[in-house]
Amino acid sequence: MRKTKRILCGVSAAALVFGSMSCYVASATSASSEKTLANNTEQLENGTYKLTAPLTMEKTITVPSGVTATIDLNGQTLTGCNSTTIKIEGNLTIKDSSTGGKIVGNNTTNSNYCIWVTKTGNLTWESGDFEDNATIGSSGRKSSIGVNAGTLTINGGTFTNNNDTWLININSSSGSDWTGNLSIKNATLTSENWNKHGVLHLATSNAVTIADSTINGEVYIDAVNSNDGEFKLTNTNMKGKLYSVSDGDSKKSVTFDKDCTFDGDLSFKASNNNTITFNGGEVTIDKVTLNGNTAENVLTFDEDVTLTLSSEANTALKACIPEGYELVEKDGKYVKGYTVTAEKATNGEVTVSPEKVAEGDTVTVTVKPEEGYELDKLTVGEETVDVTEVKDGTYTFEMPAEDVTVSATFKEITYNVTVDTTTNGKVTLSSESAVKDEEVTVTVKPDAGYELDTLTVTDKDGKDVTTTKTTDGCKFNMPEGGATVKATFKKSETPTYTVTVSEEDKNGTVEVTPENAPAGDTVAVKVTPAEGYELDTLTVTDEKGNEIETTVTSDGYSFKMPEGKVTVTAAFKEKKAEDSGSSGSGSSGSSGSTTTPTTPSTEEFPDEESGVVATADEGVVPDGAELTVTPVADETDGTKVTLDICFKDGKGVEVQPNGKVTVKVPVPTVFKEASKVYVYREETNGTYTDMKAEVKDGLVVFTTDHFSKYVITTEQIKTNAPAADNDTADNTTPDANPNTGIALGLAPVLLAGTVTVVCARRKK
């Protein structure tokens, strides 16, 4: 037990002795590979020296040839002596296993380095910082870290000097063997007084590589003793001065890869054997010193570089700018210009100014539509511009760091048609908007007991627009700026009656036109079965319940309006399997019965010269008969046209049909603007029969079973009695001689006929 106590006391005493020396000694840990570094240590051995406290050296630390040692700063500061702090003849690694560790140079002796790597030495700097506070100028010591044909590898850390010496000097001693090696990555090198001496002085014939680092200061590429060499930067930012020197034989190359930046001055000296290449990245040059050299023989800019040049640099380096690369002036400097291209447009023009623009500058786009057109779409690069942002034909945008294409499309201007508020009738339009000169049709529908009084169309200035009358309104061409339609209605002198559609069956729809009509007018009925259904029965009854005869037309059915209200009722049924392919309003149906009306085959008889066409069921017109139309050219008062219409057999003898024939006559030119056209047949007894003609698509249409002379007129001849149907109309005595007519003036056009079927009247 006593022996044990003595041992413990001995250990305690030793601890007290070493504790009193803590300001001079860095103690090693318990690991057998770690050594003790004292302030008077002169040579390192194999192993690791780990600092546990700040240490100031009194003498130079030497790493002898053949020794491999490591100094772990461990977050502490190692301060150099008044001479070379570390001389490396063997292999030394410097690292900081903690944070904040650094080596501080404090040399005041001429011609000495803070750290010196001899020809046989190799220094690897893994981490930790370096700071040189030496007070010796360029006339004495040449650098903070000197490498004489040895190897310096920096893998991290921050390196600075606060004096006018070089931070790192490769091959700083005299001699012909300039083969030092340098590799730097993940480091920051700064010389705060770089206008006198800079960061790097390179005279090696070996390659120097710097990657993922930052350089603040001058880099001097020396041509000592005719040595060639390559200096390459990758992903490195350099700010300062690049000074490239070569003699008659040496060749040095400096290459900045695409991911580098350079901001500073360029200086060329001696011959043009040096080459400096910027493969891309951002390059800013404020000053260029040629020293009698030609810049284009030394300097090369790749087309991917982004240049910013002062006015002086722009003048000195014009010949070095890549072909197709243009510089533009911005804020007193010359920067890369990007191209704005305006694509050619139709129905308008788009221009841009300026066409060469620096990033961030403003570009003005001007659009000029042709007359009658407006901007439809504007595209700048990949973006579509909201056309509301185009003010007074211009739009501006900020130029990106890329070329931009501008395109525009134009569309015809559409103008609106406004319908004034109306009473006692309705006004509908074929379109509520249209481009200039596009035709718009106006349809008016008076209420029951009313008729159209006035119908006007005015432009945006209130001026009348030219219109063309139609059977139920008018049509006009859209003026510029839009139009207003106004209709007024008055009580009708001729009573009109309402047509009501019964909506009991939901398997189809029925439309009637017009919904109000005077007695004797034709009402069209359009039937549209639902999908899978067809018309079963169609019944038209007057207000007393009597059925009214209907006629099958090309687009539905029609009937003559009686004196009184009318109700139209349709019933639909499901299609049979064999009928599933058929549809349409005229495919089936009946008038007053469940019998489906049929359509017999018809014959057509055209008169080519006059354009008149007659159609009839097969067999109604005698075989071999031809239609003959002869204008009766007597005196005219401008309101009548008389035609002799008949059928003649092969011998030229007039023949009559044995049934009804539908006749279509082109509206005479003098009646084109007329709102109503009448047709009367001259009877042999001097009376006239009203044919109840209708005007459809520029044709006067009527049905007859007997041919004679026909008077076409815009004035109604006095009627003595109502007609029973189309062919047994009133016999009237004209107020004037109805044979008086004018030239027909009909175009020789072959007209297509419609099939007319009169359905049997249902007996009650």
KAKAVEN-V661088 format. One record per residue. N is the residue number from 1. SS is DSSP state (h for helix, s for strand, l for the rest). OMEGA is omega in degrees with one decimal (none if undefined). Layout:
BEGIN
n | ss | omega
N | SS | OMEGA
N | SS | OMEGA
END
This chain:
BEGIN
n | ss | omega
1 | l | 179.2
2 | h | 179.0
3 | h | 178.8
4 | h | 179.4
5 | h | 178.8
6 | h | -179.9
7 | h | -179.7
8 | h | 178.9
9 | h | 178.1
10 | h | 178.9
11 | h | -179.6
12 | h | 178.6
13 | h | 179.0
14 | h | 179.1
15 | h | 179.5
16 | h | 179.0
17 | h | -178.8
18 | h | 178.9
19 | h | 179.2
20 | l | -179.3
21 | l | -173.7
22 | l | 179.6
23 | l | -177.7
24 | l | -169.0
25 | s | 168.3
26 | s | -173.9
27 | l | 174.5
28 | l | 176.1
29 | l | -177.4
30 | l | 179.4
31 | l | -175.0
32 | l | -177.0
33 | l | -177.6
34 | s | -175.2
35 | s | 176.9
36 | l | 178.0
37 | s | -178.6
38 | s | -177.4
39 | l | 179.7
40 | l | 179.0
41 | l | -178.9
42 | l | -179.5
43 | s | 175.6
44 | s | 175.4
45 | l | 175.2
46 | l | 177.8
47 | s | -175.8
48 | s | 176.2
49 | s | -175.5
50 | s | -179.9
51 | l | 174.6
52 | l | 178.9
53 | l | 176.6
54 | l | -176.2
55 | s | 175.2
56 | s | -175.8
57 | l | 175.2
58 | l | -176.7
59 | l | 177.0
60 | l | 173.9
61 | s | 179.8
62 | s | 171.5
63 | s | -175.0
64 | l | 175.6
65 | l | -180.0
66 | l | -179.9
67 | l | 174.6
68 | s | -174.6
69 | s | 177.8
70 | s | 171.4
71 | s | 177.1
72 | s | -177.7
73 | l | 173.5
74 | l | 177.8
75 | l | -177.0
76 | l | -179.9
77 | s | 174.7
78 | s | -177.0
79 | s | -176.4
80 | l | 178.5
81 | l | -179.0
82 | l | -179.8
83 | l | 174.6
84 | l | -178.9
85 | l | -178.8
86 | s | 174.6
87 | s | -171.6
88 | s | 173.9
89 | l | 177.5
90 | l | -175.6
91 | s | -179.6
92 | s | 173.1
93 | s | 176.3
94 | s | 179.5
95 | s | 177.0
96 | l | -177.2
97 | l | 175.9
98 | l | 176.3
99 | l | 176.5
100 | l | 179.5
101 | l | 179.0
102 | s | 174.1
103 | s | -178.4
104 | s | 176.1
105 | s | -175.4
106 | l | -171.5
107 | l | 174.8
108 | l | -175.8
109 | l | 178.9
110 | l | 171.2
111 | l | 175.0
112 | l | 179.6
113 | l | 170.7
114 | l | 174.1
115 | s | -176.9
116 | s | 177.5
117 | s | -177.4
118 | l | -177.1
119 | l | -178.8
120 | l | -171.9
121 | l | 177.2
122 | s | 178.2
123 | s | 175.2
124 | s | -179.5
125 | s | -176.0
126 | l | -178.4
127 | l | -173.2
128 | l | -175.1
129 | s | 178.0
130 | s | 179.5
131 | s | -179.3
132 | s | 178.6
133 | l | -176.6
134 | l | -178.2
135 | l | -179.7
136 | l | -179.5
137 | l | -175.2
138 | l | 179.1
139 | l | 179.4
140 | l | -177.5
141 | l | -172.3
142 | l | -176.2
143 | s | 174.0
144 | s | 176.7
145 | s | -179.6
146 | s | 179.2
147 | s | -178.8
148 | l | 177.7
149 | l | 175.4
150 | l | -176.5
151 | s | 174.9
152 | s | 178.3
153 | s | 179.6
154 | s | -178.6
155 | l | 179.0
156 | l | 177.1
157 | s | 178.5
158 | s | -175.5
159 | s | 179.7
160 | s | 167.6
161 | s | -174.1
162 | l | -178.3
163 | l | -176.2
164 | l | 174.8
165 | l | 175.3
166 | s | 175.8
167 | s | 177.0
168 | s | -179.5
169 | s | 179.5
170 | s | -178.3
171 | l | -176.2
172 | l | 178.6
173 | l | -178.6
174 | l | 180.0
175 | l | -175.3
176 | l | -175.7
177 | l | -177.9
178 | l | -173.5
179 | l | 180.0
180 | l | -178.9
181 | s | 179.5
182 | s | 175.4
183 | s | -177.4
184 | s | 172.0
185 | s | 177.9
186 | l | -176.8
187 | s | 174.8
188 | s | -178.6
189 | s | -176.0
190 | s | 172.2
191 | s | -174.1
192 | l | 179.3
193 | l | -169.4
194 | l | 178.1
195 | l | 175.7
196 | l | 172.3
197 | l | -169.0
198 | l | -174.0
199 | l | -174.5
200 | s | 169.4
201 | s | -171.4
202 | s | 176.6
203 | l | -174.9
204 | l | 172.6
205 | l | 177.1
206 | l | 180.0
207 | s | 174.9
208 | s | -178.7
209 | s | 177.0
210 | s | -177.2
211 | s | 173.2
212 | l | -173.7
213 | l | 178.0
214 | s | 178.8
215 | s | 177.2
216 | s | -178.9
217 | s | -177.2
218 | s | 170.3
219 | s | -174.4
220 | s | 177.5
221 | s | -172.5
222 | l | -179.5
223 | l | -174.9
224 | h | 173.7
225 | h | 171.3
226 | h | 179.9
227 | l | 171.2
228 | l | 178.1
229 | s | -179.0
230 | s | -178.3
231 | s | -173.5
232 | s | 177.6
233 | s | 178.4
234 | s | 179.0
235 | l | -175.8
236 | l | 177.7
237 | s | -179.0
238 | s | 177.5
239 | s | -178.2
240 | s | -175.9
241 | s | 174.0
242 | s | -174.6
243 | s | -174.8
244 | s | -176.7
245 | s | 173.6
246 | s | 174.4
247 | l | -174.2
248 | l | -174.2
249 | l | -173.8
250 | l | 177.9
251 | l | 178.9
252 | s | 177.8
253 | s | 177.1
254 | s | -177.2
255 | s | 172.5
256 | s | 179.3
257 | l | -171.6
258 | l | -176.6
259 | l | 178.2
260 | l | 169.8
261 | s | 176.7
262 | s | -179.7
263 | s | -179.7
264 | s | -174.8
265 | s | 173.1
266 | s | 177.8
267 | s | 177.9
268 | s | -178.4
269 | s | 178.5
270 | s | -172.3
271 | l | -177.7
272 | l | -178.2
273 | l | 177.8
274 | l | 173.4
275 | s | 176.2
276 | s | -175.1
277 | s | 172.0
278 | s | -176.5
279 | l | -179.3
280 | l | -179.1
281 | s | -178.2
282 | s | -176.0
283 | s | 176.4
284 | s | -178.8
285 | s | -178.4
286 | s | -174.3
287 | s | 178.2
288 | s | 175.4
289 | s | -175.5
290 | l | -179.1
291 | l | 176.5
292 | l | -178.9
293 | l | 174.8
294 | l | -171.0
295 | h | -174.0
296 | h | 177.2
297 | h | -175.6
298 | l | -168.8
299 | s | 177.2
300 | s | 173.3
301 | s | 173.6
302 | l | -177.5
303 | l | 179.6
304 | l | -178.7
305 | s | 173.2
306 | s | -171.5
307 | s | 166.7
308 | s | -175.2
309 | s | 169.8
310 | l | 179.1
311 | h | 178.6
312 | h | -179.1
313 | h | 178.7
314 | h | 178.8
315 | h | -175.7
316 | h | -170.9
317 | l | -177.3
318 | h | -176.9
319 | h | -177.9
320 | h | -176.3
321 | l | -178.4
322 | l | 177.4
323 | l | -178.6
324 | l | 179.0
325 | l | -177.2
326 | l | 176.6
327 | s | 176.1
328 | s | -177.1
329 | s | 177.5
330 | s | 177.8
331 | l | 176.5
332 | l | 178.0
333 | s | 179.7
334 | s | -176.2
335 | s | -178.1
336 | s | 178.2
337 | s | 177.2
338 | s | -172.3
339 | s | 172.3
340 | s | -177.6
341 | s | 176.9
342 | s | 179.5
343 | l | 179.4
344 | l | -177.9
345 | l | 173.5
346 | l | -179.2
347 | l | 178.6
348 | s | -177.1
349 | s | 174.8
350 | s | 179.1
351 | s | 179.3
352 | s | 177.8
353 | s | -7.0
354 | l | -179.8
355 | l | 173.5
356 | s | -168.4
357 | s | 174.1
358 | s | 176.1
359 | l | 178.6
360 | l | 178.8
361 | l | -176.6
362 | s | 176.4
363 | s | 178.6
364 | s | 177.2
365 | s | 179.4
366 | s | 178.2
367 | s | -179.9
368 | s | 177.7
369 | s | 171.4
370 | l | -179.0
371 | l | -179.8
372 | l | -178.9
373 | s | 176.1
374 | s | -179.5
375 | s | 178.1
376 | s | -176.2
377 | s | 176.8
378 | s | -179.5
379 | s | 176.2
380 | s | -174.9
381 | l | 179.5
382 | l | -174.6
383 | s | 173.9
384 | s | -175.8
385 | s | 172.0
386 | l | -173.4
387 | h | 177.5
388 | h | 178.4
389 | h | 177.5
390 | l | -176.5
391 | s | 179.4
392 | l | 175.5
393 | l | -179.9
394 | s | 176.6
395 | s | -179.6
396 | s | 175.4
397 | s | 179.9
398 | s | -173.7
399 | l | 174.2
400 | l | -180.0
401 | l | 178.0
402 | l | 176.3
403 | l | -176.0
404 | s | 174.3
405 | s | -179.6
406 | s | 178.6
407 | s | 179.9
408 | s | 172.4
409 | s | -176.9
410 | s | 179.1
411 | s | 177.6
412 | s | 179.5
413 | l | 174.9
414 | s | -179.5
415 | s | -176.3
416 | s | 172.9
417 | s | 179.5
418 | s | 177.2
419 | s | 177.5
420 | l | 178.3
421 | l | -178.8
422 | l | 173.4
423 | l | 177.2
424 | l | 178.5
425 | s | -179.9
426 | s | 175.7
427 | s | 176.5
428 | s | -176.9
429 | s | 174.1
430 | l | 176.2
431 | l | 179.8
432 | l | 175.3
433 | s | -177.9
434 | s | 174.9
435 | s | -179.0
436 | l | 178.3
437 | l | 175.9
438 | l | -176.0
439 | s | 176.4
440 | s | 179.5
441 | s | 178.8
442 | s | 178.6
443 | s | 179.5
444 | s | 178.4
445 | s | 177.9
446 | s | 172.0
447 | l | 179.7
448 | l | 179.3
449 | l | -179.7
450 | s | 175.8
451 | s | -179.3
452 | s | 177.5
453 | s | 178.3
454 | s | 176.0
455 | s | -177.1
456 | s | 174.8
457 | s | 179.7
458 | s | 178.9
459 | s | -175.5
460 | l | 179.5
461 | l | 179.5
462 | l | 179.5
463 | l | -178.7
464 | s | 175.6
465 | l | 179.5
466 | l | -179.6
467 | s | 174.2
468 | s | -177.9
469 | s | 172.0
470 | s | -176.9
471 | l | -177.4
472 | l | 178.5
473 | s | 178.4
474 | s | 173.3
475 | s | -178.8
476 | s | 176.0
477 | s | -173.9
478 | l | 175.4
479 | l | 177.8
480 | l | 177.7
481 | l | 178.3
482 | l | -176.6
483 | s | 177.0
484 | s | -179.8
485 | s | 179.0
486 | s | 178.6
487 | s | 173.1
488 | s | -177.9
489 | s | 178.4
490 | s | 178.2
491 | s | -174.4
492 | l | 173.9
493 | l | 175.3
494 | l | -177.0
495 | l | 173.8
496 | s | -175.3
497 | s | -173.2
498 | s | 173.4
499 | s | -178.2
500 | s | 177.8
501 | s | 175.7
502 | l | -176.1
503 | l | -177.5
504 | l | -177.5
505 | l | -176.9
506 | l | -177.5
507 | l | 177.4
508 | s | 179.9
509 | s | 179.1
510 | s | 176.5
511 | s | 177.2
512 | s | 179.0
513 | s | -3.5
514 | l | 178.3
515 | l | 175.1
516 | s | -176.8
517 | s | 173.9
518 | s | 178.5
519 | l | 178.8
520 | l | 178.7
521 | l | 178.8
522 | s | 176.4
523 | s | 179.5
524 | s | 179.3
525 | s | 178.4
526 | s | -176.7
527 | s | 179.8
528 | s | 178.4
529 | s | 172.9
530 | l | -178.5
531 | l | 179.9
532 | l | -179.1
533 | s | 175.1
534 | s | -179.5
535 | s | 177.0
536 | s | 178.3
537 | s | 174.2
538 | s | -176.4
539 | s | 175.8
540 | s | -178.0
541 | s | 176.3
542 | s | -174.2
543 | l | 176.7
544 | l | 179.1
545 | l | 178.1
546 | l | 179.8
547 | s | -179.6
548 | l | -178.3
549 | l | 176.7
550 | s | -179.6
551 | s | 175.5
552 | s | 177.8
553 | s | -177.7
554 | l | -178.4
555 | l | 177.3
556 | s | -178.6
557 | s | 175.3
558 | s | 175.3
559 | s | 177.6
560 | s | -176.4
561 | l | 175.9
562 | l | 175.8
563 | l | -178.3
564 | l | -178.3
565 | l | -178.0
566 | s | 174.8
567 | s | 178.9
568 | s | -179.1
569 | s | 178.7
570 | s | 174.4
571 | s | -176.8
572 | s | 178.6
573 | s | 178.7
574 | s | 179.2
575 | l | 171.7
576 | l | -176.7
577 | h | -178.0
578 | h | -179.2
579 | h | -172.8
580 | l | -178.7
581 | l | -176.9
582 | l | 178.2
583 | l | 176.3
584 | l | -174.8
585 | l | -175.7
586 | l | -176.0
587 | l | 179.4
588 | l | 178.2
589 | l | 180.0
590 | l | 176.9
591 | s | 176.5
592 | l | 177.9
593 | l | 178.0
594 | l | 180.0
595 | l | 179.3
596 | l | 180.0
597 | l | 179.3
598 | l | -178.4
599 | l | 179.6
600 | l | 176.6
601 | l | -176.4
602 | s | 175.7
603 | s | -178.8
604 | s | -177.2
605 | s | -179.2
606 | s | 168.3
607 | l | -169.9
608 | l | -173.4
609 | l | -176.1
610 | l | -176.7
611 | l | 179.0
612 | l | 179.5
613 | s | 174.9
614 | s | 176.8
615 | s | -179.0
616 | s | 174.7
617 | s | -179.2
618 | l | 179.0
619 | l | 179.8
620 | l | 179.8
621 | l | -179.4
622 | l | -179.8
623 | l | 175.7
624 | l | -178.2
625 | l | 178.9
626 | s | 179.8
627 | s | 179.1
628 | s | 179.8
629 | s | -179.0
630 | s | 175.3
631 | s | 176.1
632 | l | -172.3
633 | l | 174.5
634 | l | 177.1
635 | l | -176.8
636 | l | 171.8
637 | l | 175.9
638 | l | -177.3
639 | l | -175.5
640 | s | 169.0
641 | s | -178.2
642 | s | 179.9
643 | s | 172.1
644 | s | -176.7
645 | s | -179.8
646 | s | 171.9
647 | s | 176.8
648 | s | 178.8
649 | l | -176.0
650 | l | 179.0
651 | l | 179.0
652 | l | -179.6
653 | l | 179.7
654 | s | 176.9
655 | s | 179.9
656 | l | 177.4
657 | l | 176.9
658 | l | 179.2
659 | l | -175.8
660 | l | -179.8
661 | s | 175.4
662 | s | -176.8
663 | s | 177.4
664 | s | -177.3
665 | s | 175.1
666 | s | 180.0
667 | l | 179.0
668 | l | -176.7
669 | h | -176.5
670 | h | -177.6
671 | h | -175.1
672 | l | -176.8
673 | l | -175.1
674 | l | 179.2
675 | l | -179.2
676 | l | 178.5
677 | l | -179.0
678 | s | 174.6
679 | s | 178.1
680 | s | 176.1
681 | s | 178.6
682 | s | -179.2
683 | l | -176.5
684 | l | -179.7
685 | l | 177.7
686 | l | 176.5
687 | l | -177.0
688 | s | -179.9
689 | s | 176.9
690 | s | -175.4
691 | l | 179.3
692 | l | -175.3
693 | l | 174.8
694 | s | 175.7
695 | s | -179.9
696 | s | 174.9
697 | l | 176.1
698 | l | -179.3
699 | s | 171.1
700 | s | -172.6
701 | s | 174.9
702 | s | -178.7
703 | s | -178.5
704 | s | 172.4
705 | l | -179.7
706 | l | -175.7
707 | l | -179.1
708 | l | 173.7
709 | s | -178.5
710 | s | 179.1
711 | s | 175.7
712 | s | -172.2
713 | s | 176.2
714 | l | -179.4
715 | l | -177.9
716 | l | 177.1
717 | l | -175.4
718 | l | -176.9
719 | l | -179.1
720 | l | -177.0
721 | l | 179.8
722 | l | -179.3
723 | l | 177.2
724 | l | 174.1
725 | l | -172.2
726 | l | -174.6
727 | l | 176.4
728 | l | -176.0
729 | l | -177.7
730 | l | 165.5
731 | s | -173.2
732 | s | 175.3
733 | l | -175.8
734 | l | 175.8
735 | l | 178.4
736 | l | -178.7
737 | l | -176.9
738 | l | 177.5
739 | l | 179.0
740 | l | -177.0
741 | l | 176.4
742 | l | -178.6
743 | l | -174.7
744 | l | 178.8
745 | l | -177.4
746 | l | 178.7
747 | l | 179.6
748 | l | -178.2
749 | l | 176.9
750 | l | -173.6
751 | l | 177.3
752 | l | -177.3
753 | l | 174.2
754 | l | -179.2
755 | l | -179.6
756 | l | 178.8
757 | s | 176.1
758 | s | -178.1
759 | l | -179.5
760 | l | 178.3
761 | l | 179.0
762 | l | 179.2
763 | l | 178.1
764 | l | none
END
